[in-house]
Amino acid sequence: MCFDKYYQFLNVRPKELKTLAWSMLYVFSLFVAYYLLRPVRDELGVAGGVNNLPWLFSGTLAAMLLLTPLFSFLVKRYQRITVIRISYHFFASNLLLFFVLLLPAFSEYRIWTGRFFFIWLSVFNLFVVSLFWSLIVDIFTSEQGMRLFGILSAGATLGALIGSSLTLISVDRIDQRGLVLLAFLLLEISLLSAQRAAAHSTNFAGKTTERPVGGSVLAGITHTLRSPYLSGIALFMMLYSLTSTFLYFEQASIAANAFSDRASRTAFFATIDLWVNLLTFIAQIFFTSRALKGLGVSLTLAILPLVTLAGFSLLLAFPSLIIFVVFQVARRISNFAFARPGREILFTRVAKEERYKSKNFIDTVVYRLGDQMGSWSYAGLMGFAGSSGLLAYIAIPLSLVWLALSVWLGRQSPLISLNSGAD
């Protein structure tokens, strides 16, 4: 009876428990690994010079453009779970290489190692998380997504919370190489969990008889450009990425000016992540599913652009460090607790090929294109005005467009589900 009430509170059905549990372990271990590495990336990026960050974002976009056709080729030729296996083993082997390059024997190359690591992790994060959600929208239906995606997002946030905490308390003991090695082990655990989640799902054909997705290598791009619905999701992602980059550069500048040593900067980034993830976890457990069911997809998606609009408006009227920090925290909570689950539900209403190829293109190339635009816009404004105050004048009208787009996407998704051929 006690367990029945617990399941009722979480809105989980008994037959979904095994699949949900393995999916939770999958995303939990994945995000622990990423948040062990994220402060390392941020510190190495700052150590190479904040002025060089736009070039690192350019390198990330170039890497995405190279990898996206290769990924589409894998999806075309192999079963979906095999694509995940190949991709995760590839990234795990890269971590072992970085472990070696961070040894003292290679200290003279540390700046360049840091630059490559910055680009690599920026690619890694988007690819592995996109693969997770591609599998999840195969495993669960749209109706299940409304109930369960908030719980899975909470699993991701819990992983981020644990990862940030581990980094904060262990960075002085096991240094950056130890964090890289631990992330390698967690990535292998996430792969095992993905395979078990697919095996237990009644909606996913995770058997040897499953046929590859097939289609063209460039289908992810062409489908996105031809479909107003997918193009709308791509624009949603680009506006999010663009405004996120503005705030990321501000945060990097603050850290570079406030802290002079590597450990302090790493701890600063980890502390921000810790508080964001703690508050996000609470929001995902208690509010995400209720928002999706009560407000609907449209208004749930609209929360993030509303917060962004309010935050940049406040920064324009009352510029201060306190407002910036509160805005950054509130915005990231809005993304993880509301925008991300809502956006993933949009992909449950499209065809199988689009769930992998178009989704991967949007989650990686389009996202990093927004990064690119944001990073060079920031650099240009700093060179032109000597300060970032003009960012708000750009971000406010973009947020208004973003808000209208969110409402449109939420209203379109039920219509798409009737005609998409999703399976």
C-alpha positions as CSV (number, residue, x, y, z in Angstrom):
1,M,0.0,0.0,0.0
2,C,2.9,2.3,0.8
3,F,4.5,1.6,-2.5
4,D,1.2,2.1,-4.3
5,K,0.9,5.6,-2.9
6,Y,4.5,6.3,-3.8
7,Y,3.9,5.1,-7.4
8,Q,0.7,7.2,-7.5
9,F,2.5,10.2,-6.3
10,L,5.1,9.8,-9.1
11,N,2.4,8.8,-11.6
12,V,4.3,5.7,-12.5
13,R,2.7,2.4,-13.4
14,P,4.2,-0.9,-12.1
15,K,4.9,-2.3,-15.6
16,E,7.0,0.7,-16.4
17,L,9.3,0.3,-13.3
18,K,12.1,-1.8,-14.8
19,T,12.4,0.3,-17.9
20,L,12.2,3.5,-16.0
21,A,14.8,2.3,-13.4
22,W,17.4,1.4,-16.1
23,S,16.6,4.7,-17.9
24,M,17.2,6.6,-14.7
25,L,20.5,4.8,-14.1
26,Y,21.5,5.5,-17.7
27,V,20.9,9.3,-17.5
28,F,22.2,9.5,-13.9
29,S,25.6,8.0,-14.6
30,L,25.8,10.0,-17.8
31,F,25.3,13.3,-16.0
32,V,27.6,12.4,-13.1
33,A,30.3,11.8,-15.7
34,Y,29.6,15.1,-17.5
35,Y,29.5,17.2,-14.4
36,L,32.8,15.7,-13.2
37,L,34.3,16.9,-16.5
38,R,32.4,20.3,-16.9
39,P,34.4,22.3,-14.3
40,V,37.6,20.8,-15.7
41,R,36.6,22.1,-19.2
42,D,35.6,25.5,-17.9
43,E,38.9,25.9,-16.0
44,L,41.0,24.8,-18.9
45,G,39.1,27.1,-21.2
46,V,39.7,30.1,-18.9
47,A,43.4,29.1,-18.5
48,G,43.8,29.4,-22.2
49,G,42.4,32.9,-22.1
50,V,38.8,34.2,-22.2
51,N,39.6,36.1,-25.4
52,N,40.2,32.8,-27.1
53,L,36.9,31.3,-26.2
54,P,35.2,32.4,-29.5
55,W,37.8,30.3,-31.4
56,L,37.0,27.3,-29.2
57,F,33.3,27.7,-30.0
58,S,34.3,27.8,-33.7
59,G,36.3,24.7,-33.3
60,T,33.3,23.0,-31.6
61,L,31.0,23.9,-34.5
62,A,33.6,22.6,-37.0
63,A,33.8,19.3,-35.1
64,M,30.0,19.0,-35.1
65,L,29.9,19.5,-38.9
66,L,32.4,16.7,-39.4
67,L,30.8,14.3,-37.0
68,T,27.1,14.7,-38.0
69,P,27.4,13.0,-41.4
70,L,29.4,10.2,-39.8
71,F,26.7,9.7,-37.1
72,S,24.0,9.7,-39.8
73,F,25.9,7.0,-41.7
74,L,26.0,4.9,-38.5
75,V,22.2,5.4,-38.0
76,K,21.6,4.4,-41.6
77,R,23.7,1.2,-41.4
78,Y,23.3,-0.1,-37.9
79,Q,20.6,-0.9,-35.3
80,R,19.9,2.0,-33.0
81,I,21.3,0.4,-29.9
82,T,24.5,-0.5,-31.8
83,V,24.9,3.1,-32.8
84,I,24.7,4.1,-29.1
85,R,27.3,1.3,-28.3
86,I,29.8,2.5,-31.0
87,S,29.4,6.2,-30.0
88,Y,29.8,5.6,-26.3
89,H,32.9,3.4,-26.7
90,F,34.4,6.0,-29.0
91,F,34.0,8.8,-26.4
92,A,35.2,6.5,-23.6
93,S,38.4,5.8,-25.5
94,N,38.9,9.5,-25.9
95,L,38.8,10.0,-22.2
96,L,41.7,7.5,-21.7
97,L,43.7,9.6,-24.2
98,F,43.0,12.8,-22.3
99,F,44.0,11.0,-19.1
100,V,47.4,10.4,-20.6
101,L,47.7,14.0,-22.0
102,L,47.1,15.5,-18.6
103,L,50.0,13.7,-17.1
104,P,52.9,15.9,-15.9
105,A,55.1,14.6,-18.7
106,F,52.9,16.5,-21.1
107,S,52.6,19.7,-19.1
108,E,54.2,21.9,-21.8
109,Y,51.3,21.1,-24.0
110,R,48.7,21.7,-21.3
111,I,47.2,24.8,-23.0
112,W,46.6,23.0,-26.2
113,T,45.4,19.9,-24.4
114,G,42.9,22.2,-22.6
115,R,41.7,23.7,-25.9
116,F,41.1,20.3,-27.4
117,F,39.4,19.1,-24.3
118,F,37.1,22.1,-24.3
119,I,36.0,21.3,-27.9
120,W,35.8,17.6,-27.2
121,L,33.6,17.9,-24.1
122,S,31.3,20.4,-25.9
123,V,30.8,17.8,-28.6
124,F,30.6,14.9,-26.2
125,N,27.9,16.5,-24.0
126,L,25.5,17.2,-26.9
127,F,26.0,13.9,-28.7
128,V,25.6,11.6,-25.7
129,V,22.7,13.5,-24.2
130,S,21.0,13.6,-27.7
131,L,21.5,9.9,-28.0
132,F,19.9,9.3,-24.6
133,W,16.8,11.3,-25.5
134,S,16.6,9.7,-28.9
135,L,16.4,6.3,-27.3
136,I,14.0,7.5,-24.6
137,V,11.5,8.9,-27.1
138,D,11.6,5.4,-28.7
139,I,11.2,3.6,-25.4
140,F,8.3,5.8,-24.1
141,T,5.1,7.0,-25.8
142,S,3.9,10.7,-25.8
143,E,1.5,9.9,-23.0
144,Q,4.2,8.3,-20.9
145,G,6.5,11.2,-21.7
146,M,4.0,13.6,-20.1
147,R,4.2,11.6,-16.9
148,L,7.8,10.3,-16.9
149,F,10.1,12.8,-18.6
150,G,10.1,15.0,-15.5
151,I,11.3,12.0,-13.4
152,L,14.0,11.2,-16.0
153,S,15.0,14.8,-16.0
154,A,15.2,14.7,-12.2
155,G,17.6,11.6,-12.6
156,A,19.8,13.8,-14.9
157,T,19.8,16.6,-12.4
158,L,20.5,14.2,-9.5
159,G,23.5,13.0,-11.5
160,A,24.6,16.5,-12.1
161,L,24.2,17.3,-8.4
162,I,26.3,14.3,-7.4
163,G,28.9,15.1,-10.1
164,S,29.2,18.7,-9.0
165,S,29.5,17.6,-5.4
166,L,32.2,15.0,-6.1
167,T,34.2,17.6,-8.1
168,L,33.9,20.1,-5.3
169,I,35.1,17.7,-2.6
170,S,37.7,15.7,-4.5
171,V,39.4,18.1,-7.0
172,D,42.2,18.7,-4.5
173,R,42.6,15.0,-3.8
174,I,42.5,13.2,-7.1
175,D,43.1,16.2,-9.4
176,Q,41.7,16.5,-12.9
177,R,43.1,13.2,-14.2
178,G,41.2,11.3,-11.5
179,L,38.0,13.0,-12.6
180,V,38.6,12.0,-16.2
181,L,39.2,8.4,-15.2
182,L,36.1,8.2,-13.1
183,A,34.0,9.7,-15.9
184,F,35.3,6.9,-18.2
185,L,33.9,4.3,-15.8
186,L,30.6,6.0,-15.5
187,L,30.2,6.3,-19.3
188,E,30.6,2.5,-19.5
189,I,27.9,2.1,-16.8
190,S,25.5,4.4,-18.8
191,L,26.0,2.2,-21.9
192,L,25.1,-0.9,-20.0
193,S,22.0,0.8,-18.6
194,A,21.0,1.9,-22.1
195,Q,21.1,-1.7,-23.3
196,R,19.1,-2.9,-20.3
197,A,16.5,-0.2,-20.7
198,A,15.9,-1.0,-24.3
199,A,15.7,-4.8,-23.5
200,H,12.9,-4.2,-20.9
201,S,10.9,-1.8,-23.0
202,T,7.7,-3.0,-24.7
203,N,7.8,-0.1,-27.2
204,F,11.4,-0.5,-28.4
205,A,12.5,-3.2,-30.8
206,G,15.8,-3.7,-29.2
207,K,16.3,-7.2,-30.6
208,T,18.7,-8.5,-33.2
209,T,15.8,-8.5,-35.7
210,E,15.5,-4.7,-35.5
211,R,16.2,-3.1,-38.8
212,P,18.5,0.0,-39.1
213,V,16.8,3.3,-39.5
214,G,18.2,3.6,-43.1
215,G,17.6,6.7,-45.2
216,S,20.0,9.3,-46.5
217,V,23.1,10.4,-44.6
218,L,21.9,14.0,-45.0
219,A,18.3,13.3,-44.1
220,G,18.6,15.0,-40.7
221,I,19.4,18.3,-42.4
222,T,16.9,18.0,-45.3
223,H,14.0,16.9,-43.1
224,T,14.7,19.7,-40.7
225,L,14.7,22.3,-43.5
226,R,11.6,21.0,-45.2
227,S,9.4,20.6,-42.1
228,P,8.1,23.9,-40.6
229,Y,7.6,21.9,-37.3
230,L,11.2,20.7,-37.2
231,S,12.5,24.1,-38.3
232,G,10.6,25.6,-35.5
233,I,12.3,23.3,-33.0
234,A,15.6,24.1,-34.6
235,L,14.9,27.9,-34.1
236,F,13.9,27.2,-30.5
237,M,17.2,25.5,-29.9
238,M,19.2,28.2,-31.6
239,L,17.6,31.0,-29.6
240,Y,18.3,29.1,-26.4
241,S,21.9,28.5,-27.4
242,L,22.5,32.1,-28.5
243,T,21.3,33.6,-25.2
244,S,23.0,30.9,-23.1
245,T,26.3,31.8,-24.8
246,F,25.9,35.5,-23.8
247,L,25.5,34.5,-20.2
248,Y,28.4,31.9,-20.3
249,F,30.9,34.5,-21.5
250,E,29.8,36.8,-18.7
251,Q,30.3,34.1,-16.2
252,A,33.8,33.2,-17.6
253,S,34.8,36.9,-17.4
254,I,33.6,37.1,-13.8
255,A,35.6,34.0,-12.8
256,A,38.7,35.2,-14.6
257,N,38.6,38.5,-12.7
258,A,37.7,37.1,-9.3
259,F,40.0,34.1,-9.0
260,S,43.6,33.7,-9.8
261,D,44.3,30.0,-9.3
262,R,43.0,26.9,-11.0
263,A,41.4,25.1,-8.0
264,S,39.4,28.2,-7.0
265,R,38.0,28.7,-10.5
266,T,37.1,25.0,-10.7
267,A,35.4,25.2,-7.3
268,F,33.5,28.3,-8.3
269,F,32.1,26.7,-11.4
270,A,31.2,23.5,-9.4
271,T,29.5,25.6,-6.7
272,I,27.2,27.3,-9.3
273,D,26.4,23.9,-10.8
274,L,25.7,22.5,-7.4
275,W,23.1,25.1,-6.4
276,V,21.4,25.0,-9.9
277,N,21.1,21.3,-9.8
278,L,19.8,21.1,-6.2
279,L,17.0,23.6,-7.0
280,T,16.3,22.0,-10.4
281,F,15.9,18.6,-8.8
282,I,13.3,19.9,-6.5
283,A,11.4,21.5,-9.4
284,Q,11.5,18.4,-11.5
285,I,10.2,16.1,-8.8
286,F,7.3,18.4,-7.7
287,F,6.5,20.7,-10.7
288,T,7.6,19.3,-14.1
289,S,4.9,16.7,-14.7
290,R,2.2,18.9,-13.1
291,A,3.3,21.8,-15.4
292,L,3.1,19.6,-18.5
293,K,-0.3,18.2,-17.6
294,G,-1.8,21.4,-16.2
295,L,-0.3,24.1,-18.5
296,G,0.2,22.0,-21.6
297,V,3.3,21.8,-23.8
298,S,2.9,25.4,-25.1
299,L,3.0,27.2,-21.8
300,T,5.6,24.9,-20.3
301,L,7.9,25.7,-23.2
302,A,7.1,29.4,-22.8
303,I,8.5,29.5,-19.2
304,L,12.2,29.6,-20.3
305,P,11.8,32.5,-22.8
306,L,9.7,34.4,-20.2
307,V,12.5,34.0,-17.6
308,T,15.1,35.1,-20.2
309,L,13.0,38.1,-21.1
310,A,12.6,39.2,-17.5
311,G,16.2,38.5,-16.7
312,F,17.7,40.6,-19.5
313,S,15.2,43.4,-18.8
314,L,16.3,43.5,-15.2
315,L,20.0,43.5,-16.1
316,L,19.3,46.4,-18.5
317,A,17.5,48.4,-15.8
318,F,19.5,47.4,-12.7
319,P,22.9,45.9,-13.7
320,S,24.5,44.1,-10.8
321,L,26.3,40.9,-10.0
322,I,23.5,39.7,-7.7
323,I,20.9,40.0,-10.4
324,F,23.2,38.3,-12.9
325,V,23.7,35.3,-10.6
326,V,20.0,35.0,-9.8
327,F,19.1,35.3,-13.4
328,Q,21.6,32.6,-14.4
329,V,20.3,30.2,-11.8
330,A,16.6,30.8,-12.6
331,R,17.2,30.4,-16.3
332,R,19.1,27.1,-16.0
333,I,16.4,25.8,-13.7
334,S,13.7,26.8,-16.2
335,N,15.6,25.0,-18.9
336,F,16.2,21.7,-17.1
337,A,12.9,21.5,-15.3
338,F,10.5,22.7,-18.0
339,A,12.0,23.5,-21.5
340,R,14.0,20.3,-21.9
341,P,11.2,17.8,-21.0
342,G,8.7,19.8,-23.1
343,R,11.1,20.0,-26.1
344,E,11.7,16.2,-25.9
345,I,8.0,15.5,-26.0
346,L,7.8,17.4,-29.3
347,F,10.1,14.6,-30.7
348,T,7.8,11.8,-29.6
349,R,5.4,13.0,-32.4
350,V,7.7,12.6,-35.4
351,A,8.9,9.7,-37.5
352,K,11.7,7.3,-36.4
353,E,14.3,8.6,-38.8
354,E,13.6,12.2,-37.7
355,R,13.9,11.2,-34.0
356,Y,17.5,10.2,-34.6
357,K,18.9,12.1,-37.6
358,S,17.0,15.4,-37.4
359,K,17.0,15.4,-33.6
360,N,20.8,14.8,-33.6
361,F,21.3,17.6,-36.2
362,I,19.2,20.0,-34.1
363,D,20.8,19.0,-30.8
364,T,24.3,19.3,-32.0
365,V,25.0,21.4,-35.1
366,V,22.1,23.9,-34.7
367,Y,22.9,24.2,-31.0
368,R,26.6,24.9,-31.7
369,L,25.7,27.3,-34.5
370,G,23.8,29.3,-31.9
371,D,26.9,29.1,-29.7
372,Q,29.0,30.4,-32.6
373,M,26.7,33.3,-33.3
374,G,26.6,34.2,-29.6
375,S,30.3,34.0,-29.0
376,W,31.3,36.2,-31.9
377,S,28.5,38.6,-31.1
378,Y,29.8,38.9,-27.6
379,A,33.4,39.4,-28.9
380,G,32.2,42.0,-31.4
381,L,30.3,44.0,-28.7
382,M,33.2,43.9,-26.3
383,G,35.5,45.3,-29.1
384,F,32.9,47.9,-30.2
385,A,31.6,49.1,-26.8
386,G,34.1,47.8,-24.3
387,S,31.4,46.3,-22.3
388,S,28.6,43.7,-22.7
389,G,25.7,46.1,-21.8
390,L,24.4,46.1,-25.3
391,L,23.7,42.4,-25.1
392,A,20.3,43.1,-23.4
393,Y,19.2,45.1,-26.4
394,I,19.7,42.1,-28.6
395,A,18.5,39.5,-26.2
396,I,15.1,41.1,-25.3
397,P,13.6,41.1,-28.8
398,L,15.0,37.6,-29.4
399,S,13.2,36.5,-26.3
400,L,9.9,37.9,-27.5
401,V,10.3,35.9,-30.8
402,W,11.3,32.9,-28.8
403,L,8.2,33.2,-26.6
404,A,5.8,33.3,-29.6
405,L,7.6,30.4,-31.2
406,S,7.2,28.3,-28.0
407,V,3.4,28.8,-28.0
408,W,3.2,27.9,-31.7
409,L,5.3,24.7,-31.3
410,G,3.1,23.5,-28.5
411,R,0.0,24.0,-30.5
412,Q,1.4,22.3,-33.6
413,S,2.6,19.1,-32.0
414,P,-0.8,17.4,-31.6
415,L,-1.5,18.0,-35.3
416,I,1.9,16.6,-36.3
417,S,1.3,13.4,-34.3
418,L,-1.6,12.5,-36.5
419,N,0.4,12.7,-39.7
420,S,4.0,12.2,-38.9
421,G,4.1,8.4,-39.3
422,A,5.7,8.1,-35.9
423,D,6.0,4.6,-34.7
